[in-house]
Amino acid sequence: MLLETMEDTSINFKGYWELNPVRLKMIFPQLSLDELHYIPGEEEDLIRRLGLLLNKSYDEIMSIIISCNSQ
C-alpha cells in the first residue's frame, strides 16, 4: 500500500530530498529545479505539483519518489 497521509510522506522526505531532485531531473529532464524545490512541511503540495506537471496520479508520484529514495 502506498503512503497517503502527510505524516507518512514526511517520513519519506525527511533526510532524503537532497538527492531526489537530481534523480528526478535525470528521469524527467523537463522539470526545473524550481519545480522540484521542497519546503519541509509542504510535501503534499510538492507531490500534487509534480503530478500536475507530469500528468501522473498522486500514487504514481509517490511510487517514483519512493523508488528514488531506495536507489
Residue frames relative to the residue before (quaternion, step in Angstrom):
aa qw qx qy qz dx dy dz
M 1.0000 0.0000 0.0000 0.0000 0.00 0.00 0.00
L 0.3965 -0.7203 0.5196 0.2326 3.55 -0.90 0.92
L 0.5343 -0.6309 0.4629 0.3197 3.52 -1.17 0.65
E 0.1021 -0.8393 0.5333 0.0277 3.57 -0.84 0.93
T 0.6789 0.4922 -0.3195 0.4413 3.60 1.06 -0.43
M 0.6360 -0.5365 0.3882 0.3963 3.55 -1.18 0.50
E 0.6168 0.5516 -0.3494 0.4396 3.58 0.99 -0.78
D 0.6829 0.4800 -0.2865 0.4702 3.58 0.90 -0.92
T 0.6683 0.4874 -0.3221 0.4604 3.62 0.89 -0.81
S 0.5884 0.5709 -0.3713 0.4358 3.60 1.07 -0.64
I 0.6280 0.5361 -0.3345 0.4542 3.57 1.01 -0.81
N 0.6846 0.4849 -0.2917 0.4595 3.60 0.91 -0.85
F 0.6912 0.4792 -0.2850 0.4598 3.60 1.01 -0.71
K 0.6089 0.6059 -0.3588 0.3651 3.55 0.97 -0.86
G 0.8575 0.1131 -0.1132 0.4890 3.53 -0.72 1.14
Y 0.7001 0.4731 -0.2700 0.4616 3.61 1.21 -0.23
W 0.5833 0.6631 -0.3721 0.2856 3.56 1.06 -0.59
E 0.5074 0.6674 -0.4323 0.3321 3.63 1.12 -0.42
L 0.7559 0.3623 -0.2018 0.5066 3.62 0.95 -0.81
N 0.5498 0.6581 -0.3924 0.3326 3.60 1.11 -0.52
P 0.6418 0.5113 -0.3689 0.4365 3.66 0.81 -0.72
V 0.6414 0.5171 -0.3225 0.4660 3.58 1.00 -0.79
R 0.6785 0.4844 -0.2869 0.4718 3.58 0.88 -0.93
L 0.6720 0.4870 -0.3011 0.4697 3.59 0.92 -0.87
K 0.6299 0.5268 -0.3321 0.4642 3.60 1.05 -0.71
M 0.6270 0.5181 -0.3387 0.4729 3.61 1.08 -0.63
I 0.6820 0.4685 -0.2780 0.4879 3.59 1.03 -0.79
F 0.7948 0.1448 -0.0309 0.5885 3.57 0.99 -0.94
P 0.1442 -0.8498 0.5004 0.0817 3.62 0.34 1.22
Q 0.5723 0.6073 -0.3762 0.4026 3.60 1.21 -0.34
L 0.5969 0.5685 -0.3644 0.4333 3.60 1.23 -0.34
S 0.3259 -0.7231 0.5728 0.2070 3.56 -1.06 0.75
L 0.6244 -0.5307 0.4039 0.4066 3.57 -1.24 0.32
D 0.5903 0.5550 -0.3684 0.4558 3.60 1.13 -0.54
E 0.6682 0.4968 -0.2984 0.4665 3.58 0.99 -0.82
L 0.7007 0.4408 -0.2514 0.5015 3.57 1.20 -0.52
H 0.4078 0.7332 -0.4602 0.2905 3.58 1.28 0.04
Y 0.1720 -0.7984 0.5755 0.0426 3.53 -0.85 1.09
I 0.1083 -0.7564 0.6431 0.0504 3.54 -0.96 0.95
P 0.4744 -0.6837 0.4659 0.3008 3.61 -0.65 1.06
G 0.7698 0.3057 -0.2676 0.4923 3.52 -0.93 1.01
E 0.7239 0.3825 -0.2325 0.5250 3.60 1.27 -0.25
E 0.1364 0.8361 -0.5143 0.1337 3.55 1.08 0.81
E 0.6439 0.5408 -0.3193 0.4369 3.55 0.95 -0.93
D 0.6445 0.5200 -0.3203 0.4601 3.59 0.98 -0.82
L 0.6499 0.5137 -0.3150 0.4632 3.58 0.95 -0.86
I 0.6626 0.5048 -0.3102 0.4581 3.59 0.87 -0.92
R 0.6768 0.4780 -0.2965 0.4749 3.60 0.90 -0.87
R 0.6330 0.5302 -0.3296 0.4578 3.60 1.00 -0.81
L 0.6699 0.4824 -0.2992 0.4785 3.59 0.90 -0.89
G 0.6165 0.5511 -0.3409 0.4472 3.57 1.04 -0.73
L 0.6672 0.4875 -0.2976 0.4781 3.57 0.96 -0.85
L 0.6785 0.5030 -0.2938 0.4476 3.58 0.90 -0.90
L 0.7729 0.3505 -0.1666 0.5020 3.56 1.01 -0.84
N 0.3762 -0.7414 0.4722 0.2929 3.58 1.32 -0.04
K 0.4942 0.6204 -0.4416 0.4193 3.55 0.92 1.02
S 0.5513 -0.6160 0.4524 0.3346 3.55 -1.21 0.53
Y 0.6948 -0.4435 0.3688 0.4295 3.52 -1.36 0.26
D 0.6844 0.4923 -0.2872 0.4547 3.59 0.84 -0.98
E 0.6356 0.5218 -0.3345 0.4603 3.60 1.02 -0.74
I 0.6506 0.5023 -0.3142 0.4750 3.59 0.97 -0.85
M 0.6386 0.5179 -0.3264 0.4663 3.59 0.96 -0.82
S 0.6424 0.5216 -0.3233 0.4590 3.61 0.95 -0.81
I 0.6465 0.5134 -0.3122 0.4701 3.56 0.98 -0.86
I 0.6706 0.4949 -0.2990 0.4646 3.59 0.89 -0.92
I 0.6497 0.5099 -0.3124 0.4693 3.58 0.94 -0.86
S 0.6663 0.4901 -0.3148 0.4655 3.60 0.93 -0.82
C 0.6145 0.5281 -0.3450 0.4737 3.61 1.10 -0.62
N 0.6488 0.5244 -0.3119 0.4548 3.58 1.03 -0.78
S 0.7130 0.4622 -0.2622 0.4574 3.58 1.06 -0.68
Q 0.5423 0.6269 -0.4071 0.3837 3.62 1.21 -0.05
